[in-house]
């Protein structure tokens, strides 16, 4: 799962990103509202950590835009402002939660888990292919009803492919959804992730295949008899 950190303090952003990465998330960090808007236009972020006081304005100023363009994203406002009015203003503007600085990163992780448990719009039906199914809401995979446990990169790869089952997915799209903005990713890294996923799918007899489309990307479909 990809999370966007909008924070202009590099040390804090690095600390939060590090903990999120260790917890199994892909963390992207930007330092201005303009960069946040650009990042959200490129990628889907189930969670956005949005600082209020940024070099180019108040984070609250883009909440309406976020709610319009990315209605499924949960927004946690983070700020040093402690007044009740500030909190009410942020929540009324569309934020899902509010956290004041300084904060404990473990509490932040708990709040992220909490907002992800809340219903948000229409639940997406699971994607089924062969013996494999993928829950797009919980981001969990199952083979014949049993949990199909994967490493973080392979799970993100499987999600990206299952969202577009039966269609070609470009290399650039997969790299963008699996790796963070700051990662320097070579195509060989993607190939290795695909290879590991293929082996796992084969080992558990999931009934699906990941095909290579030379010069384009990859495609997942039901195994041919």
Buried (B, 14 or more C-beta within 10 A) or exposed (E): BBBBBBBBEEEBBBBBBEBBBEBEBBBBBBBBBBBBBEBBEEBEBBBBBBBBBBEEEBBBEBBEBBBEEBEEBBBBBBBEBEEEEBBEBBBEBBBBBBBBBEEEBEEBBEBBEEBBEEEBEEEEEBBBBBBBBBBBBEBBBBBEEEEBEBEBBBBBBBBBBBBBBEEEBBBEBBBBBBBBBEEEBEEEBBEEBBEBBBEBBEEBEBBBBBEEEEEEBBBBBBBEE
